[in-house]
Amino acid sequence: MILKYFQQKNGKKREKIPRIIKAIEEEASKDNYTVIITSVNGEKEKFRNQISLLKKRFADGAIFLSVDIPEECKSEVKDLSENLPIIQCCEQANIATIPEVRIDDFAAMYDMVSRLIKQGRKNIMYLSNDNILPSTTLRLEGYKQALK
């Protein structure tokens, strides 16, 4: 089961999510696994309902493509992760029992901007949305550091 919890800002979707889901589906199908995808789009009650399905073992594991697990659900998710494999993908879960798969956003942005500078580029624009996600903050910091 892939549980997708993220809040869209100003109606904008996070475009990397569909590509990640497609890759997960393709890899899972190679081993005859079925992928169940559910989206809660920032609705805490919907998130709780999906956690309830996991507790009832409707799935053998979960991949969270989430921005942030609602604070009031973290202890429940932590307890669940002790008996069911759960992986956090894309953003930080900040729950010790849940492994995370993500990139080093600071280093990735720093490396990209540094490469452009080495190619002689001088006017390098940073364009992002106005969210407070850890990945966005780290990317901005990488951009600023590379320009120093």
C-alpha positions in Angstrom: 0.0 0.0 0.0 1.3 3.4 -0.9 -0.1 6.1 1.4 0.3 9.5 0.0 -0.2 12.4 2.4 0.7 15.8 1.3 -0.9 19.2 1.2 -1.2 20.9 -2.1 -0.3 24.6 -2.0 -2.5 26.9 -4.1 -3.8 23.9 -6.1 -0.3 22.9 -7.3 0.6 19.2 -7.4 3.9 17.7 -6.6 4.9 16.4 -10.0 7.6 13.9 -8.8 5.0 11.7 -6.9 3.4 10.1 -10.1 6.9 9.2 -11.4 7.9 7.6 -8.1 4.6 5.7 -7.9 5.1 4.4 -11.5 8.6 3.2 -10.6 7.3 1.4 -7.5 4.5 -0.3 -9.5 7.0 -1.5 -12.2 9.4 -2.9 -9.7 6.7 -4.6 -7.6 5.1 -6.2 -10.6 8.4 -7.9 -11.4 8.0 -10.0 -8.3 4.2 -10.4 -8.7 3.3 -7.9 -5.9 0.2 -5.8 -6.0 0.4 -2.1 -5.2 -2.6 -0.4 -3.7 -2.4 3.4 -3.9 -4.4 5.7 -1.7 -4.3 9.5 -1.5 -5.3 11.5 1.5 -4.3 15.0 0.3 -3.7 16.5 3.7 -7.0 15.2 5.2 -6.2 14.0 8.7 -9.3 11.9 9.0 -8.6 10.2 5.7 -5.1 9.5 6.9 -6.4 7.9 10.1 -8.8 5.7 8.0 -5.9 4.4 5.9 -3.9 3.7 9.1 -6.8 1.7 10.3 -6.7 -0.4 7.1 -3.1 -1.1 7.7 -3.8 -2.2 11.3 -6.4 -4.6 9.9 -3.6 -6.0 7.6 -5.2 -5.0 4.4 -1.6 -4.7 3.2 1.6 -6.4 4.1 3.6 -3.1 4.3 3.4 0.6 3.4 5.4 3.2 1.6 4.5 6.7 2.7 5.0 9.4 0.1 4.2 12.1 2.6 5.2 15.6 3.5 4.6 15.2 7.1 2.7 12.6 9.2 0.1 14.5 11.2 1.5 15.1 14.7 -1.5 13.5 16.4 -0.9 10.3 14.3 2.8 9.9 14.9 2.6 7.6 17.9 0.1 5.4 16.2 2.2 5.1 13.1 5.3 4.4 15.2 3.5 1.6 17.0 2.3 0.2 13.7 5.8 0.3 12.2 7.0 -2.0 14.9 4.9 -4.8 13.4 4.5 -3.8 9.8 7.2 -2.7 7.4 6.7 1.0 6.6 9.1 3.2 4.6 9.0 7.0 4.3 9.9 8.3 0.9 10.7 11.9 -0.3 10.4 13.8 2.9 11.5 13.2 6.5 9.2 11.2 8.8 11.1 12.0 12.0 10.0 8.7 13.5 12.9 6.6 14.6 11.3 3.2 13.6 10.6 4.2 10.0 13.4 4.1 7.5 13.6 6.9 4.9 14.5 7.0 1.2 15.3 10.4 -0.1 18.1 12.5 -1.6 20.4 15.0 0.0 18.5 18.1 -1.2 21.2 20.5 0.0 24.0 18.7 -1.8 22.0 18.1 -4.9 21.2 21.8 -5.3 24.7 22.9 -4.3 26.2 20.5 -7.0 23.8 21.8 -9.7 24.4 25.4 -9.1 28.2 24.9 -8.7 28.2 23.1 -12.1 26.4 26.0 -13.8 28.9 28.4 -12.2 31.8 26.3 -13.5 30.3 26.5 -17.0 30.5 30.3 -16.7 26.8 31.0 -15.9 26.3 34.1 -13.9 22.6 34.8 -13.6 21.2 31.6 -12.0 17.6 31.7 -10.9 16.1 29.7 -8.1 12.4 29.0 -8.7 10.4 27.1 -6.2 7.0 27.1 -4.5 6.3 28.8 -1.2 6.1 25.8 1.1 7.9 25.0 4.3 9.0 21.5 3.4 12.4 20.4 4.6 13.4 19.6 1.1 12.5 23.1 -0.2 14.4 24.7 2.7 17.5 22.6 2.1 17.5 23.2 -1.6 17.3 27.0 -1.1 20.2 26.8 1.4 22.3 24.7 -1.2 21.5 27.3 -3.8 22.6 30.2 -1.6 25.8 28.4 -0.4 26.9 27.6 -4.0 26.6 31.3 -4.9 28.9 32.4 -2.1 
